[in-house]
Amino acid sequence: MAALEHGKNLLLSASGRQPLYSTLANILTKDIQEGKYQASSILPSENELAQRYGVSRQTVRQALRAVREQGLISSHPGIGTIVREPVHRDDVFSAVNSVSDLLQFVENTEMHLVSHREVVVDDALAKTLDAAKGLLLSEVSFLRKRPGADLPMSYVLIYVPPRYAEAQKRPIVSNAPIYKSIEQMFGVRVCEIQQRTTATLLDEEHAAILQAKPGSAALQMVRFFYDANQGLIQASISYYPHDRYTQTVRYRAAPTEI
């Protein structure tokens, strides 16, 4: 009985405004990643999970589907749901498709400060950020690294209106998202994030910063963070050398598509 109440309380305290199945999926993912459920072990049955967290079996099924799509578990008729062996490559990350994914990605990497300055948007930056030429922005740049790695994973430039520049101040090494600091310091809220990913070649400046070969292939990720009125809170440009970052995603076909 105590375990049941603990499970319900844990689910309620973590739910916030997201769907129950998403909250349960996050809890199960965390438990797997922290070793509560070991690789090759069998998860509790749908009925057991439903009773433990005080939800319906349909909610449990949706949560397990979300965890399965992350590649953390697999289902086997007559056996149950088995925890899969983790991927051990340091440069492989799950796809960033939500705010929670982005937060987890940031928390698992380090941001090493490079510079902090004001910039006037020129032709090239205006094209990349869909911004007006001549606009004044506050720019901070970082090298994103995996803890203990010698080479950076990416070079990141983050742009905010000058009124939010105080939120960009960081220690030499950090992993706190700047947009979260803006929310806390200025009482605004990010309601939408848009991402644009393109292939590019590293110029000499970016290659030198990333300790890569000029002209080598890279991914350029541009993200826009908007408030409820579509006002821009933050924009960022990230450059990922092709051999240092792999993003994985799993898709499930509907029964009629198989």
Secondary structure by P-SEA (a helix, b strand, c coil): caaaaaaaaaaaaacccccaaaaaaaaaaaaaaacccccccccccaaaaaaaacccaaaaaaaaaaaaaaccccccccccbbbcccccccccccccccaaaaaaaaaabbbbbcbbbbbcccaaaaaaacccccbbbbbbbbbbbccccccccbbbbbbccccccccccccccccccaaaaaaaaccccccbbbbbbbbbbbcaaaaaaacccccbbbbbbbbbbbcccccccccbbbbbccccbbbbbbbbbccccc
